[in-house]
Amino acid sequence: MQKLRLTSCFLLLSFILFSQEGQLKALVGGTLIDGYGSDPIKNSVILIEGERIKAVGTVETLAVPENAEVISTEGMSVLPGLWDMHVHTMINGHADYGYWDKTYPPLLKDVIMPASAHQLLLAGVTSARDLGAPLEESIAVRDAINSGEIPGATLYVSGPFIQHEPYPGTEDFRWGVKGAEDGRKKIRKLASAGVDVIKLIDHDQMTMEELSAVVDEAHKNNLKVVAHGHRPEEIRRGLDVGVDCFEHTGLSSAPRYPDDVIKLIEERTAQMNKGPLFWCPTVEGLYNYEYLRDNQEILDNDLWHLGLPDTVITDIKNSFKHPDRLPYFQLTPSRRPTLQTKVQQLLDAGVVLLIGTDSGIPMKFHSQSTWNELDVWVNEFGIDPMYAIRSATYWPALWMGVAEDVGTVTPGKYADIIAVKGDVLRYIDLLQDVDLVVKHGKRYK
């Protein structure tokens, strides 16, 4: 009899847990921008069962089951969770890299990187490409998020930068390459550890044999290669060896990309068999610096404090007491006027732009950077809002090879969905205050 009761209790508990896990949610009433770029769906209904989207329709075409938890999205824009394709979770706005790299490695895995990922999530960024951090910590934090141990954006990690030679004191997260076989060996080590992507910088300082070996070995291991485009020769060589995505607008204060570089880009984008050429311009940090320097109230926003100890928060604040004196930004006033021209050159050459921010650099926080990048694209550069949203949803998922699961609001995909009051196609900066964040069917905000 006792055994029967225990069995009955176990079955009842299992049923309750299963029911909670499979609980239906219904997002009802909002205007859905599904990520594909077509006209928004008014009065939308999105049914979520467990982690995934069960059905998408409108209040006229899709009935809401009686047992569903109804979440009103009336008056809201509803869209896929955002992606940020260039973040650095190992840093969080501190203005002295040398000091940070010496002081905070012991806190990276358990404090700094989890805090960064959580801040991204609450800002509506449900997925992010984390480019450059120690290998063990990168894998551990990514996996802890994926297993549900800690909250955060889904991370796609590169682990250490691959470059000609690491800067002094950065050897834990910057790996130098000494010859072609050494390059292959390091890529195989990263691949066996389980990274999602390879991050390549300063590759114009490598030999072509080393560079070709690194990219070839990455592709043999089904890993795409992200490379800096700071200098013309980085772009030329990157195109020559088949780099999959370039980062930054680069070229310092030069007014535009050289004609030969643009011609090479146009030749690459014309090769339909290779698919699109992708580029993360990461303009926000540079474009907004002067405004931030002269209007510092936004630095007092406490959203970037989430998950950080008071001592770390104070340390970060003290590092930018005088934003006008930071060496990192001294050339920025000369660079800022060139950014729109370079972005337009890339668009005219046929590249597909991706939203990426360099989030974590001095005074640039994971809670703010992504919406700022979208705002600059749309309100300063005149890029179409729908293009910008697709660059933060559809295209990143396709680039990462996970478009079957995320990137659009589509039945069968994970329920990574955000909502914000108002019309984001008219006022993109509404994304600075996301009202609803759902990731894998779980509501976080």
N, C-alpha and C positions, 0 to 999 in steps of 0.2 A: 504493500500500500504506500509506504514511504517512498519507494522507488518510483511508483507511478506518479505521485505528487511532484517529485523532483523533475521527472520527465515532462510533465504537463507545464510546470513553471518554466522549464528551459524552452519548450516550444512556444509558450506565450511570449517570453522575452525575445526570442528569435524573431517572432512575427512583428513585435513592436519595433525592434531595431530595423528589420527589413522595410517596414512601412515608413519609418522615418527616413531611411536612406532613399527609398523610392518615392518619397512625397512629391506630389505634383505641385508646381508653382506656376502661376499664370501672371505674366506681365501684361497689363491690359490698358489700352487707351492711348499710348504714345505714338509719336511719329517715328517709324523705324527707318534708319539708314543702314541697310543690311551689309554694306561693304562692297557690293558689286558695282556700284556707281549709277544704277538706274534710279528712277524717281522714288523718293521716299514713300513708304507705305503709311497712310494715315489711319488712325484708330486701330493700331496694330494689336494683335494678340500673339504672345509667345508662350508656348507651353514647355515647361522644363520638367523632366522626370529624372531624378537622381542627378547625375553630373552632366547630362546631355539635353539638347533641345529636342523635344518630341514633335512639335508642329509649329508652324508660323502661318498666321492669317490675319484677318481683321475681325472686329466685333460682329460684322455681318456674316462672315464666312466660316468662323471657327468658334464653336461653342466651348465655353469654359466648363470643365467637369465640376460637379457639385463638391467633390472632395478636394479640390485644388485650393491652395493658399493663394489668394488674389492680392497682387501687389499693383497698386494703381500707378500708371505712368502718364496719366492725363497731363497735358501741358508740357510734356517732356520730349526731348530728342533721345531716342534709344539707338544705340549703335554697338558694334563689336567692341570688346575690350581693346584698349589701345596697346600698341607695341612701341617701345623705344629701342631702336637698333644700335645704339651706341651709348652704353652706360658703364660707369666704373663703380661697382658696389664697394670696392675696398677703400674708397675715399668719400668724404662727405663735406665738401665745401671749404676745407682747410686751405689756407693760402701759402703754406710752406711745405712743399712736397718732401724736401730733404728731412725736415723735422718729423713729419708724419710717418715717413717710411722707416725711421729709426725707432719711433716711440710706440706705434700702434700695431705692429704685426701680432703680438700676443692676443689682441682683442678682435682680430679680423673675423675668425670663424664663428665665434659665439656672440659677438656684439655688433661690430661695425657692418659687416656684410648682411646679416639678417635684418638690421635696422633699415639699411638702404632698400632692401627688397620689399619690406613691409611698407615703407613710405611710397615706393613706386605703386604698389597695389592700391593703396588708399587714394592715390592721385588718378586712379582709373587706368593705370598701366598694368595689364594682366599678363603681359609677356615682355621680356627684354633680352637683348643680346649683351652679355657682360664681357667686355673686351679688355682683358689684361688684369690678372691677379694670380697669387700663388696657386699652384695646381691643386694641392690637397684641400685647401680651404674652398676653392671654387666648386669642386666636385661635392664636397660635404654639404655646403649650403644649398646648392642646387637640389641635391637628393633629399635633403631634409624638407625642403618646400614641396617637392614632388610627392613625398610620402605623407604629407599632411602634418608633420611634426611642428612646423613653424609656418606662419602666414607669410605670403610674399608673392610677387610676380613670378611666373614661370620663367626660369633663367636658362638661357642657352649660352654656355660658357666656353671661352677660349683657353682658360688657364694662362700661362705666361706668354708675353709677347715673344715673338721670334725676330731676332735682329742680328746685325753683324757683330756687335759687341755690347753687352749690358753697361748701363751707366753705373759708376761706382756706388755700391750700397743697395743696388736693386736686383741683385742676382737671383733672389727668390721668385721674382715674377717677371724677369727679363732673361731670356736664354740666348746666348750668343751662338753663332754658327762658325765653325772652323773647318771649312771644306765641305764638299758635296755630300760625302758619306755621313759626316757628323750631322748635317742638316736632315738627312733622311732618318737617322737614328733618333733625333729629337722629335721629329714628327711621329714616328712609330711609338715613341714613349707616350706622347700626348694621346694618340689614338687608342692605345691599349688602356690608358687611364680613363677613357670615356669622354673626352671633350667633344663639344658639338661643332666647333669651328676653329680655324687657325687664324691668329692675328699676326700680321706681318708689318714691321715698321723699319724705316731706314734701309730699305732693301736696295736703294741706289748705292749703298756702301758695300753690298755684297758683290761677289763675282757673279757673272751670269750663270756659271755652272752651279754655284751654290743656290742661287735663286730658283733656277729651273728645277733643281733636285727637291727643294722644299715644296714647291707648288705641285710638282708631279707626284711626290709621295703623299701629299695631302689628298689629292684627287684619287689616288689608288686606294686610299682608306676611306673614300666617300665623305671627305671633309672639304667643305668650301673654304676659300681663302679670302679674308678681308685684309686690305692693305691701305696704308696711308697714301694720300695724294697730296702731301705737303709741298713736294718739289716736282718740277717738270719731269725729271728723270725717273722719279718713282712711278709716275703715271706711264711714261713710255715703256719702261721695263715691265711694269705690271701688266700692261696690255699685251706685251710680247709673250709673256709666259702664261697668260690665261687666268689672271686674278679675277675673282668672282664679284667683288664689290670694293669700291674705293670709299675712303673716309675723308671728310673735311673738304673745305673749298681750297685751302692752302695757298701757296705762292706768296705768302706774306703780304706786303703792300703793293705788289705788282698789280697793275690795273685790270689785267685780264689773262686768260690762258693763252699761251703762244699759239699761232696759227697751225703749226705742225702738230701740236698736241690735240687740238680740236679736230684736225683732219684724221688723226689716228682713231679718235673716239668715234667719229662719224663712220669710218670704215668698219669699226667693230660693231656698232649698232645696226649697220646694214646687213650683217650676217645673221639672217633669221634662224638658221640652223643652230646657232649658239644661244638663242633666247635673248632676253633683254640684258643690257648692261646696267647694273645697279650702282647707285651712289648715295652716300649719306653726307650731305653738306655740313651739318652741325654748325649752323650759323648763330644760334640764339645767344650763346655765351659771349661772342664777340659783338654782335649787333647791339645788345642791351647794356653792355658794360658802362658806357658813359652815362646813360640814364641812371643806372644803379649806383654809380659812383656819386652822383649829385642828388639822388633821392633814395636814401638808405632805409626808409621805413620798411620796405619789403624784407630786409634782412632780419627784422624782428619777428617775422612770421614764425610761430613756434611749431608749425607742422614738421619742420625738419629736425625737431628735437626727439621725435618719436623713437623710442628704443635705445636712446643714447644716455649714458650716465651724465649727471650734472657736470662732472669734471671735464668730460669730453666736450660737452656743449660750450662750456666757458672757454676751453682751449680754442675751439673753432672760432668763437666770437672774437677772442683776443687776436687771432691771426689776421683778421681784416679790419682792425680798428681804423686804419687809414687806407681805404680802398684806392685813393689816388696815388699811393706810393708803391703799390704792388708791382714788382718787376714783370710779372706774368702778363700784365695788360698795357705796358708802356707804349707799345707800338700799335695797340688796338685802334686808337683814333685814326690812324692812317690806313688800317686794314678795313675798317667798317665800310667806307664808301665803295670798296671793290666787291663786296659780297654779292649784292644783287646782280651785278654784271656777270660775275662768274656763274652764279646759279642759272641765269638766263642762257648763258652760253651752253651749259650742260643740257638744259631743256631743249634748246634749239638743235643740239647735236643728237638728240633722241634717247638720252639715258632715262631710266626710271629712278626718280628720287625716292629715298626712304627717309622717314622721320627718325632721326638720331640726334642726340644732344650733347654728348660728352659730359653727361650729368655726373657731378661729383667734383669737377674742377673748381678752382677758387670761387666762392660765393654762389655756386650753382648747385642747387639741392635737388634731390630725387623727388621731392614733393612738388616741385614747381617747373622743372626744366621742360618737360614734354609739352605742356600747354603753351609755354612761351615760344617754343620752336614753331608750333602750329600757328600761333598768333603772328609771328614775324613773316612766315610764308604767305599767309593770307592777307593780313592788313598792311604789311609794309612792302612785300614783293608782288602782290597782286595775283598770287597763285589761286586757282579755283578751289573753293573750300572742299568740294567733293574729291578733287585730286589729292588734296592734303590728307583727308580722312582715309582714303584708300592707301596712301603712303604710310599710314600708321595702323592699318588693319589687314587688308587683302594682300598687298604686295609683300610685306614682311613674312607672313605665314607661308606664302608661296616660296620665297627665297629660302626659308629655313627647311622647306620640305615637309611642312606639317599642315598644309592647307586642307587636307582631308579631315582634320580635327578642329582647327581654329581659323580665325581670320575673318569669318563672315557669320552672320546670324542665319544659320541653315539647319534644317532638321538633320539629326544624326551627329552634329558637331558638339563639342563641349560648349556648355552654356557659360561662355566668357562674354559678359554683357555689361555695359554701363548705361546710365541715363542721367540726364541733366535738364533742369528746368529751362525751357526756352528753345529757340531755334538756333542750333549750332551752325547751320549753313549760312545764317545771316550774321551771327555773333559768335565766331569761333572761340573767343576768349571766355565764353561761359564755361569752358572746360577747366578753368582754374578752380572750380568748385563743383566737382562731380557729386551728384546726390545719391546715386545707387551704383554699387559695384558688386557684381556677381561673378565668381570665378569657379568653374567646374560645378556649377549649380548651387554653390554656397554663397549666401549673402554676407559680404564683409563690411558693407557700409550702406 
